[in-house]
Amino acid sequence: MYLLVTNNGLCFEKYQNRVKVDYLEDGSYLDVLVKVRDYVQKGYRIETHPMAGSIKPNQTPFRTVLVSDEKMDGNEMIENELMIEDAVLMTRKFLSDHPVRNWEKSIVRDFGQVDLELISGAIDRIV
């Protein structure tokens, strides 16, 4: 089973009937990563890198990550835990150094579209 963890309404709307979605409607970029970490600690596998794309965590309010309940061996579990923990720590550092700007609504919509495009390619390939 695939699960999309997102705070992006565009991703929720597009994929809610294709995969299970954990939609953090009022969640931040960091909230999404923390939720993904929670899933990884329950044994879920990260299918898309939590820091995918060239947009830094302090530049966009949106993040979407695909995980699955596919079984992992011990090494894969450790790799997934390290990957998400590094992403959480890096995001916290970015946000402490440079908080997310208060973008105009049109720019926020653009960031949502970019996040949607990033995850769409992965979902089409994986799911």
Contacts in CASP RR format, 6 or more apart in sequence:
PFRMAT RR
TARGET T0000
AUTHOR 0000-0000-0000
METHOD contacts of the structure
MODEL  1
MYLLVTNNGLCFEKYQNRVKVDYLEDGSYLDVLVKVRDYVQKGYRIETHP
MAGSIKPNQTPFRTVLVSDEKMDGNEMIENELMIEDAVLMTRKFLSDHPV
RNWEKSIVRDFGQVDLELISGAIDRIV
1 20 0 8 1.000
1 68 0 8 1.000
1 69 0 8 1.000
2 19 0 8 1.000
2 20 0 8 1.000
2 47 0 8 1.000
2 66 0 8 1.000
2 67 0 8 1.000
2 68 0 8 1.000
2 126 0 8 1.000
2 127 0 8 1.000
3 19 0 8 1.000
3 20 0 8 1.000
3 21 0 8 1.000
3 22 0 8 1.000
3 39 0 8 1.000
3 44 0 8 1.000
3 66 0 8 1.000
3 67 0 8 1.000
3 68 0 8 1.000
3 69 0 8 1.000
4 11 0 8 1.000
4 12 0 8 1.000
4 15 0 8 1.000
4 19 0 8 1.000
4 20 0 8 1.000
4 21 0 8 1.000
4 22 0 8 1.000
4 64 0 8 1.000
4 65 0 8 1.000
4 66 0 8 1.000
4 119 0 8 1.000
4 123 0 8 1.000
5 21 0 8 1.000
5 22 0 8 1.000
5 24 0 8 1.000
5 32 0 8 1.000
5 35 0 8 1.000
5 36 0 8 1.000
5 39 0 8 1.000
5 64 0 8 1.000
5 65 0 8 1.000
5 66 0 8 1.000
5 67 0 8 1.000
6 12 0 8 1.000
6 21 0 8 1.000
6 22 0 8 1.000
6 23 0 8 1.000
6 24 0 8 1.000
6 32 0 8 1.000
6 62 0 8 1.000
6 63 0 8 1.000
6 64 0 8 1.000
6 65 0 8 1.000
6 115 0 8 1.000
6 119 0 8 1.000
7 23 0 8 1.000
7 24 0 8 1.000
7 25 0 8 1.000
7 26 0 8 1.000
7 27 0 8 1.000
7 28 0 8 1.000
7 29 0 8 1.000
7 31 0 8 1.000
7 32 0 8 1.000
7 61 0 8 1.000
7 62 0 8 1.000
7 63 0 8 1.000
7 64 0 8 1.000
8 62 0 8 1.000
8 63 0 8 1.000
8 64 0 8 1.000
8 112 0 8 1.000
8 115 0 8 1.000
8 116 0 8 1.000
9 23 0 8 1.000
9 25 0 8 1.000
9 112 0 8 1.000
10 112 0 8 1.000
10 113 0 8 1.000
10 115 0 8 1.000
10 116 0 8 1.000
11 21 0 8 1.000
11 64 0 8 1.000
11 112 0 8 1.000
11 115 0 8 1.000
11 116 0 8 1.000
11 119 0 8 1.000
12 21 0 8 1.000
12 23 0 8 1.000
12 25 0 8 1.000
14 116 0 8 1.000
14 120 0 8 1.000
15 21 0 8 1.000
15 123 0 8 1.000
16 23 0 8 1.000
18 123 0 8 1.000
18 127 0 8 1.000
19 66 0 8 1.000
19 123 0 8 1.000
19 127 0 8 1.000
22 35 0 8 1.000
22 39 0 8 1.000
24 31 0 8 1.000
24 32 0 8 1.000
24 35 0 8 1.000
28 61 0 8 1.000
28 100 0 8 1.000
29 57 0 8 1.000
29 60 0 8 1.000
29 61 0 8 1.000
29 62 0 8 1.000
29 63 0 8 1.000
29 91 0 8 1.000
29 95 0 8 1.000
29 100 0 8 1.000
30 57 0 8 1.000
30 88 0 8 1.000
30 91 0 8 1.000
30 92 0 8 1.000
30 95 0 8 1.000
32 63 0 8 1.000
32 64 0 8 1.000
32 65 0 8 1.000
33 50 0 8 1.000
33 63 0 8 1.000
33 65 0 8 1.000
33 84 0 8 1.000
33 87 0 8 1.000
33 88 0 8 1.000
33 91 0 8 1.000
34 88 0 8 1.000
36 46 0 8 1.000
36 50 0 8 1.000
36 65 0 8 1.000
36 67 0 8 1.000
36 84 0 8 1.000
36 87 0 8 1.000
37 81 0 8 1.000
37 84 0 8 1.000
37 85 0 8 1.000
37 88 0 8 1.000
39 67 0 8 1.000
40 46 0 8 1.000
40 67 0 8 1.000
40 77 0 8 1.000
40 80 0 8 1.000
40 81 0 8 1.000
40 84 0 8 1.000
41 81 0 8 1.000
43 69 0 8 1.000
43 72 0 8 1.000
43 77 0 8 1.000
44 67 0 8 1.000
44 68 0 8 1.000
44 69 0 8 1.000
44 80 0 8 1.000
45 67 0 8 1.000
45 68 0 8 1.000
45 69 0 8 1.000
45 70 0 8 1.000
45 72 0 8 1.000
45 76 0 8 1.000
45 80 0 8 1.000
46 65 0 8 1.000
46 66 0 8 1.000
46 67 0 8 1.000
46 80 0 8 1.000
46 83 0 8 1.000
46 84 0 8 1.000
47 65 0 8 1.000
47 66 0 8 1.000
47 67 0 8 1.000
47 68 0 8 1.000
47 122 0 8 1.000
47 126 0 8 1.000
48 64 0 8 1.000
48 65 0 8 1.000
48 66 0 8 1.000
48 119 0 8 1.000
48 122 0 8 1.000
48 126 0 8 1.000
49 83 0 8 1.000
50 63 0 8 1.000
50 65 0 8 1.000
50 83 0 8 1.000
50 84 0 8 1.000
50 87 0 8 1.000
51 57 0 8 1.000
51 87 0 8 1.000
51 90 0 8 1.000
51 91 0 8 1.000
52 118 0 8 1.000
52 122 0 8 1.000
53 118 0 8 1.000
55 111 0 8 1.000
55 114 0 8 1.000
56 94 0 8 1.000
57 63 0 8 1.000
57 90 0 8 1.000
57 91 0 8 1.000
57 94 0 8 1.000
57 95 0 8 1.000
57 100 0 8 1.000
58 94 0 8 1.000
58 95 0 8 1.000
58 97 0 8 1.000
58 98 0 8 1.000
58 99 0 8 1.000
58 100 0 8 1.000
59 100 0 8 1.000
59 101 0 8 1.000
59 111 0 8 1.000
60 100 0 8 1.000
60 111 0 8 1.000
60 112 0 8 1.000
60 114 0 8 1.000
60 115 0 8 1.000
61 100 0 8 1.000
61 103 0 8 1.000
61 108 0 8 1.000
61 111 0 8 1.000
62 111 0 8 1.000
62 112 0 8 1.000
62 114 0 8 1.000
62 115 0 8 1.000
63 115 0 8 1.000
64 115 0 8 1.000
64 116 0 8 1.000
64 118 0 8 1.000
64 119 0 8 1.000
66 119 0 8 1.000
66 122 0 8 1.000
66 123 0 8 1.000
66 126 0 8 1.000
66 127 0 8 1.000
72 80 0 8 1.000
103 111 0 8 1.000
END
